[in-house]
């Protein structure tokens, strides 16, 4: 069947030179002339002339040599054109094409720029940027890097007893006298001055079309995951308070470890050349994290769940995040996210890969709140009350009665039953106090 490295055509047309160019710029491949779309040999009327014309056209239009062979099957002759991958960019009539999946695409704009850089052994984040003053860099970003690197054990205080400027050089974020794009994104006080869209956009949605509120996180990348986690877990997620012995524990719709790893993956792997920010969409039943990027050319989504090497889209940015202790370098990000969800009893995260876009999603059902209510309530009324107490620990009994369409006496009766069972307790005054919820393992009376 047709795939990344194979294509079938019934007859020859000169436009198929684009396919050959695409194979040469990717992992190589074979173009079969004389096969239909089902791969069946239909044969060629005069293959001898094509055997002479095709090699000449390839050589004159692209300057490369391919193996062109005449084959036969069931008495029908066809031609195979075997194209090797090339280490340098190949163009056809001044345009660059590349094989992606089972299609051949023309490279333009930022995609072409990055392709040429990769062929030269360079990466987008390693490109030097002129007219940048070191005095424009954010001192707090360097302090954050030092703190995280020491706390993680990746570097010692002695390693970091150097100037900030020397730190950039030791992290290989400079190119001669110039700063690289990675240095600007990681530590510059305003990276968007140089790279538009280098921020995170967060929105809470009541539905697919109804936006409730939103925020944006700007500044140096090195501290962006911390800022995103702090904002989402204090403003967007409603923590469910419980006690394990004397320890206060908050449960959230998505485990912190999973959320943070997903955000770090988006930051280190995204394609910053597109100018689009990372998007975090928070819905009642799911959390979606989008970023512009793509899997390595030969990978599928299933490859993410198998043991694999780390292939960062931005190796210099990823290197700094590794040195700071925020990420691992062994390709375990997806496994880390899955394991964190499993420990919380949540479904596996789901992934969607589109052209130039990667999305990871978390299904937040069953939520801890529902599991708590199902476990400790004996009827639907008590379950509903527990959910309201979890959403708003300061809610009054009158407000509960109003929201549930019950009498105050009925609410009081259910609350008394939950108190007697040791599931809830009122702390403080009736007007200014709050509700505390306990698991059956809790020893909240000390």
C-alpha positions as CSV (number, residue, x, y, z in Angstrom):
1,X,0.0,0.0,0.0
2,X,1.0,3.6,-0.4
3,X,2.7,5.1,2.6
4,X,5.6,7.3,3.8
5,X,8.1,5.6,1.5
6,X,6.0,4.2,-1.4
7,X,3.8,5.7,-4.1
8,X,2.0,4.0,-7.1
9,X,1.2,5.6,-10.4
10,X,-0.4,4.0,-13.5
11,X,1.5,6.2,-16.0
12,X,4.4,8.6,-15.9
13,X,3.8,12.4,-15.7
14,X,6.6,14.9,-15.3
15,X,4.7,16.3,-12.2
16,X,5.8,13.2,-10.4
17,X,9.2,14.7,-10.2
18,X,7.8,16.5,-7.2
19,X,7.2,13.1,-5.5
20,X,10.8,12.2,-6.1
21,X,11.9,15.5,-4.6
22,X,9.7,14.8,-1.6
23,X,11.2,11.4,-1.1
24,X,14.8,12.8,-1.4
25,X,14.0,15.4,1.3
26,X,12.5,12.9,3.7
27,X,13.5,9.3,4.4
28,X,13.8,8.3,0.8
29,X,11.3,6.0,-1.0
30,X,10.2,4.2,-4.1
31,X,7.9,5.4,-6.9
32,X,6.2,2.6,-8.9
33,X,5.1,3.5,-12.4
34,X,2.7,1.0,-13.9
35,X,0.7,0.1,-10.7
36,X,-2.8,1.3,-9.9
37,X,-4.0,2.6,-6.6
38,X,-4.6,-0.9,-5.3
39,X,-1.0,-1.8,-6.1
40,X,-1.9,-4.1,-9.0
41,X,0.5,-4.1,-11.9
42,X,-1.3,-2.7,-15.0
43,X,1.8,-2.5,-17.2
44,X,3.4,0.2,-19.4
45,X,3.1,0.4,-23.2
46,X,6.6,1.7,-24.0
47,X,8.8,1.5,-20.8
48,X,12.1,1.6,-22.8
49,X,11.7,5.3,-23.6
50,X,10.8,6.1,-20.0
51,X,13.8,4.2,-18.8
52,X,15.9,6.7,-20.7
53,X,13.9,9.9,-20.1
54,X,13.2,9.6,-16.4
55,X,16.8,9.4,-15.2
56,X,17.7,12.4,-17.4
57,X,14.8,14.5,-16.1
58,X,15.7,13.7,-12.5
59,X,19.3,14.6,-13.0
60,X,18.6,17.8,-14.9
61,X,15.9,19.2,-12.7
62,X,17.2,18.3,-9.3
63,X,20.9,17.3,-9.7
64,X,20.5,13.9,-8.1
65,X,20.8,10.3,-9.2
66,X,18.2,7.6,-8.5
67,X,18.0,3.9,-9.4
68,X,15.5,3.4,-12.2
69,X,14.7,-0.3,-12.8
70,X,12.5,-2.1,-15.2
71,X,10.6,-5.0,-13.6
72,X,7.9,-7.5,-14.7
73,X,5.0,-9.2,-13.0
74,X,2.5,-11.6,-14.7
75,X,3.9,-10.6,-18.1
76,X,3.3,-6.9,-17.4
77,X,6.2,-4.5,-17.2
78,X,6.5,-1.6,-14.7
79,X,9.3,0.8,-13.5
80,X,10.5,1.3,-10.0
81,X,12.3,4.6,-9.1
82,X,14.3,4.2,-5.8
83,X,15.1,7.5,-4.3
84,X,17.7,7.7,-1.5
85,X,17.4,10.3,1.3
86,X,19.7,13.2,0.8
87,X,21.7,15.1,3.5
88,X,21.2,18.5,1.9
89,X,18.0,20.2,0.7
90,X,16.7,19.2,-2.8
91,X,14.6,21.6,-4.8
92,X,12.6,21.0,-8.0
93,X,12.2,24.1,-10.2
94,X,13.2,26.3,-7.2
95,X,10.6,24.7,-4.8
96,X,11.1,22.3,-2.0
97,X,8.8,19.3,-1.4
98,X,8.8,16.7,1.3
99,X,7.0,13.4,1.9
100,X,4.7,13.4,4.9
101,X,2.7,10.3,5.5
102,X,1.2,9.3,2.1
103,X,1.2,12.8,0.7
104,X,3.8,15.1,-0.9
105,X,3.7,18.7,0.3
106,X,5.5,21.9,-0.8
107,X,7.5,23.5,2.0
108,X,7.0,27.2,2.4
109,X,7.5,29.9,5.1
110,X,8.7,28.9,8.5
111,X,8.4,25.2,7.6
112,X,10.9,25.7,4.8
113,X,13.2,27.7,7.0
114,X,13.2,25.0,9.7
115,X,13.7,22.2,7.1
116,X,16.8,23.9,5.7
117,X,18.2,24.5,9.1
118,X,17.7,20.8,10.0
119,X,19.5,19.8,6.8
120,X,22.4,22.0,7.9
121,X,22.6,20.3,11.2
122,X,21.0,23.3,13.0
123,X,17.7,23.9,14.8
124,X,15.3,26.8,14.9
125,X,16.0,27.6,18.5
126,X,19.8,27.7,17.9
127,X,19.7,30.5,15.3
128,X,21.7,33.6,16.5
129,X,19.8,36.9,16.9
130,X,21.6,40.2,16.4
131,X,21.0,43.5,18.3
132,X,20.2,41.9,21.6
133,X,21.7,43.4,24.8
134,X,22.4,41.2,27.8
135,X,21.0,43.9,30.0
136,X,17.6,43.2,28.6
137,X,17.5,39.7,30.2
138,X,15.4,39.0,33.2
139,X,17.4,38.5,36.4
140,X,14.6,36.7,38.2
141,X,14.6,34.1,35.4
142,X,18.2,33.2,36.1
143,X,17.4,33.1,39.8
144,X,14.6,30.7,39.1
145,X,16.8,28.5,37.0
146,X,19.5,28.3,39.7
147,X,17.0,27.5,42.4
148,X,15.4,24.7,40.4
149,X,18.7,23.3,39.2
150,X,20.1,23.0,42.8
151,X,16.8,21.7,44.3
152,X,16.7,18.9,41.6
153,X,20.4,18.0,42.1
154,X,21.1,18.5,38.4
155,X,23.7,21.2,39.2
156,X,25.4,22.3,42.4
157,X,25.7,25.8,43.9
158,X,29.3,25.6,43.0
159,X,28.5,24.9,39.4
160,X,26.3,28.0,39.4
161,X,28.7,30.4,41.1
162,X,29.2,32.2,37.8
163,X,27.8,35.3,36.1
164,X,24.4,35.0,34.3
165,X,26.2,35.7,31.0
166,X,28.6,32.8,31.6
167,X,25.6,30.6,32.5
168,X,24.1,31.3,29.0
169,X,27.4,30.2,27.5
170,X,27.7,27.1,29.6
171,X,24.2,26.1,28.6
172,X,25.2,26.6,24.9
173,X,22.7,29.3,24.4
174,X,25.1,31.7,22.6
175,X,26.6,31.6,19.1
176,X,29.8,33.6,19.1
177,X,28.9,37.1,20.2
178,X,25.2,36.6,19.6
179,X,22.4,35.2,21.8
180,X,20.3,32.4,20.3
181,X,16.6,32.3,20.0
182,X,16.6,29.7,22.8
183,X,18.4,32.2,25.1
184,X,15.8,34.9,24.4
185,X,12.8,32.6,24.9
186,X,14.2,31.1,28.1
187,X,15.5,34.2,29.9
188,X,14.7,37.5,28.1
189,X,12.3,39.7,30.0
190,X,10.1,40.1,26.9
191,X,10.7,37.2,24.5
192,X,7.6,38.1,22.5
193,X,9.6,41.2,21.3
194,X,11.6,38.6,19.2
195,X,9.2,35.6,19.0
196,X,5.5,36.4,18.7
197,X,3.1,34.0,20.3
198,X,5.6,32.9,23.0
199,X,3.0,32.7,25.7
200,X,0.3,30.5,27.2
201,X,-3.4,31.3,26.8
202,X,-5.8,29.8,29.3
203,X,-9.6,29.7,29.1
204,X,-12.5,28.3,31.2
205,X,-15.4,27.2,29.1
206,X,-19.0,26.3,30.1
207,X,-19.4,24.7,26.7
208,X,-17.6,24.4,23.3
209,X,-18.7,28.0,22.5
210,X,-19.3,29.7,25.8
211,X,-16.1,31.2,27.3
212,X,-16.4,32.1,31.0
213,X,-13.0,33.8,31.6
214,X,-9.4,33.7,30.4
215,X,-5.9,34.6,31.3
216,X,-2.5,34.9,29.5
217,X,0.9,34.0,30.9
218,X,3.8,36.0,29.5
219,X,7.5,36.2,30.2
220,X,10.6,33.9,30.2
221,X,9.9,30.3,29.3
222,X,12.0,28.9,32.1
223,X,9.4,29.9,34.7
224,X,6.3,29.6,32.5
225,X,5.3,26.0,33.6
226,X,5.4,27.1,37.3
227,X,3.2,30.1,36.5
228,X,0.7,28.1,34.5
229,X,0.4,25.4,37.2
230,X,-0.1,28.0,40.0
231,X,-2.7,29.9,38.1
232,X,-4.7,26.9,36.9
233,X,-4.7,25.2,40.4
234,X,-5.6,28.4,42.3
235,X,-8.2,29.9,39.9
236,X,-9.4,27.4,37.4
237,X,-9.6,24.1,39.5
238,X,-11.7,23.9,42.6
239,X,-9.7,21.8,45.1
240,X,-11.6,19.3,47.1
241,X,-10.4,19.4,50.7
242,X,-10.0,16.3,52.8
243,X,-7.7,15.2,55.6
244,X,-5.3,12.3,55.9
245,X,-4.7,12.1,59.6
246,X,-3.8,15.7,60.5
247,X,-2.6,16.5,57.0
248,X,-4.8,18.7,54.8
249,X,-5.0,17.2,51.2
250,X,-6.5,18.9,48.2
251,X,-7.7,16.8,45.2
252,X,-8.1,18.3,41.8
253,X,-9.6,17.2,38.4
254,X,-6.2,16.6,36.9
255,X,-3.1,15.4,39.0
256,X,-0.5,18.2,39.2
257,X,2.2,15.9,38.0
258,X,0.3,15.0,34.8
259,X,-0.8,18.6,34.1
260,X,2.7,20.0,34.6
261,X,4.4,17.4,32.4
262,X,1.9,18.1,29.7
263,X,2.6,21.8,29.8
264,X,6.4,21.2,29.8
265,X,6.0,19.0,26.8
266,X,4.1,21.7,25.0
267,X,6.7,24.3,25.9
268,X,9.8,22.3,24.9
269,X,8.3,20.6,21.7
270,X,6.2,23.4,20.2
271,X,7.0,25.1,16.9
272,X,7.5,28.7,17.9
273,X,7.9,29.8,14.3
274,X,4.1,29.8,13.8
275,X,3.5,32.7,16.1
276,X,0.6,30.9,17.9
277,X,0.5,30.6,21.7
278,X,0.0,27.4,23.6
279,X,-3.8,27.0,24.4
280,X,-5.2,25.4,27.6
281,X,-9.0,24.9,27.4
282,X,-10.7,23.9,30.7
283,X,-14.2,22.4,30.3
284,X,-16.5,20.9,32.9
285,X,-15.5,17.4,31.9
286,X,-12.1,17.7,30.2
287,X,-8.9,19.7,30.0
288,X,-7.3,20.1,26.6
289,X,-3.7,21.5,26.0
290,X,-2.9,22.5,22.4
291,X,0.4,23.5,20.9
292,X,1.7,23.9,17.3
293,X,4.1,21.1,16.6
294,X,4.3,17.6,15.1
295,X,5.6,14.2,15.8
296,X,8.9,13.0,14.3
297,X,8.4,12.1,10.7
298,X,8.1,8.3,11.1
299,X,6.2,8.3,14.4
300,X,2.5,7.7,15.1
301,X,0.5,8.4,18.2
302,X,1.0,4.7,19.3
303,X,4.8,5.3,19.3
304,X,4.4,7.8,22.1
305,X,3.3,5.0,24.5
306,X,6.2,2.7,23.6
307,X,9.7,3.1,25.0
308,X,11.4,5.7,22.9
309,X,14.3,8.2,22.9
310,X,13.8,11.8,23.6
311,X,13.5,13.8,20.3
312,X,12.9,17.4,21.3
313,X,11.8,19.8,18.6
314,X,13.8,22.5,20.4
315,X,16.9,20.8,21.8
316,X,18.5,23.9,23.2
317,X,15.3,24.9,25.1
318,X,14.9,21.3,26.2
319,X,18.5,21.1,27.4
320,X,18.0,24.1,29.7
321,X,14.8,22.6,31.1
322,X,16.6,19.4,31.7
323,X,19.4,21.2,33.6
324,X,16.9,23.0,35.7
325,X,15.4,19.6,36.7
326,X,12.0,20.3,35.2
327,X,12.1,17.5,32.6
328,X,13.7,14.2,32.0
329,X,15.8,13.5,29.0
330,X,14.7,9.9,28.4
331,X,11.5,10.2,26.5
332,X,9.3,9.4,29.5
333,X,7.0,12.4,29.4
334,X,4.0,10.5,28.1
335,X,4.5,7.6,30.5
336,X,4.8,10.1,33.4
337,X,1.4,11.6,32.5
338,X,-0.3,8.2,32.1
339,X,1.1,6.9,35.4
340,X,-0.1,10.1,37.3
341,X,-3.6,9.6,35.9
342,X,-3.7,5.9,36.7
343,X,-2.8,6.7,40.3
344,X,-5.7,9.0,40.6
345,X,-8.1,6.5,39.0
346,X,-8.6,8.8,35.9
347,X,-8.8,7.5,32.4
348,X,-5.7,7.5,30.2
349,X,-5.0,10.9,28.6
350,X,-6.0,11.1,24.9
351,X,-4.0,12.6,22.1
352,X,-4.9,14.1,18.8
353,X,-2.4,14.8,16.1
354,X,-3.3,17.1,13.2
355,X,-1.2,18.8,10.7
356,X,1.2,21.1,12.7
357,X,-0.9,20.6,15.9
358,X,-0.6,18.3,18.9
359,X,-3.3,18.1,21.5
360,X,-3.3,16.2,24.8
361,X,-6.6,15.8,26.7
362,X,-7.6,14.8,30.2
363,X,-11.0,13.3,30.9
364,X,-11.8,14.6,34.3
365,X,-14.6,12.1,34.9
366,X,-15.0,10.3,37.2
367,X,-14.0,13.2,39.4
368,X,-12.8,12.8,43.0
369,X,-15.8,14.8,44.1
370,X,-18.2,12.3,42.6
371,X,-16.3,9.3,43.9
372,X,-16.2,10.8,47.4
373,X,-20.0,11.5,47.3
374,X,-20.7,8.0,46.0
375,X,-18.6,6.4,48.7
376,X,-19.8,8.3,51.8
377,X,-23.4,9.3,51.0
378,X,-26.3,6.9,51.6
379,X,-28.8,8.6,49.3
380,X,-29.0,11.0,46.3
381,X,-29.8,14.0,48.6
382,X,-26.7,13.4,50.7
383,X,-24.6,13.0,47.5
384,X,-25.9,16.3,46.2
385,X,-25.2,18.1,49.5
386,X,-21.6,16.7,49.6
387,X,-20.9,18.0,46.1
388,X,-22.1,21.5,47.0
389,X,-19.9,21.4,50.2
390,X,-16.9,20.4,48.1
391,X,-17.5,23.1,45.5
392,X,-18.0,25.8,48.2
393,X,-17.0,24.9,51.8
394,X,-18.5,28.2,53.1
395,X,-22.0,27.6,51.7
396,X,-24.9,28.0,54.1
397,X,-27.7,25.6,54.8
398,X,-30.1,28.1,53.4
399,X,-28.2,28.3,50.1
400,X,-28.1,24.5,49.9
401,X,-31.8,24.3,50.4
402,X,-32.4,26.9,47.7
403,X,-30.1,25.2,45.2
404,X,-31.6,21.8,45.8
405,X,-35.2,22.9,46.0
406,X,-35.5,21.5,49.5
407,X,-36.8,22.7,52.9
408,X,-34.2,23.9,55.4
409,X,-35.5,21.2,57.7
410,X,-34.8,18.5,55.1
411,X,-31.2,19.9,54.5
412,X,-30.6,20.0,58.3
413,X,-31.7,16.4,58.6
414,X,-29.3,15.2,55.9
415,X,-26.4,17.2,57.3
416,X,-27.0,15.9,60.8
417,X,-26.8,12.3,59.3
418,X,-23.5,13.1,57.6
419,X,-22.1,14.7,60.8
420,X,-23.1,11.6,62.8
421,X,-21.4,9.4,60.2
422,X,-18.2,11.4,60.7
423,X,-18.1,12.5,57.1
424,X,-18.4,16.3,57.6
425,X,-17.8,18.8,60.3
426,X,-18.6,22.5,60.7
427,X,-15.6,24.6,61.7
428,X,-16.1,28.1,63.0
429,X,-19.3,30.1,63.3
430,X,-22.5,29.5,61.4
431,X,-22.0,32.7,59.5
432,X,-18.2,32.9,59.0
433,X,-17.2,29.2,59.3
434,X,-16.7,26.5,56.7
435,X,-17.3,22.8,56.1
436,X,-14.6,20.2,56.3
437,X,-15.0,16.8,54.7
438,X,-13.3,13.7,56.0
439,X,-12.5,10.3,54.5
440,X,-13.2,7.1,56.5
441,X,-9.4,6.8,57.2
442,X,-9.2,10.3,58.7
443,X,-8.5,10.8,62.4
444,X,-9.7,14.4,62.5
445,X,-10.3,14.5,66.2
446,X,-6.6,14.0,66.7
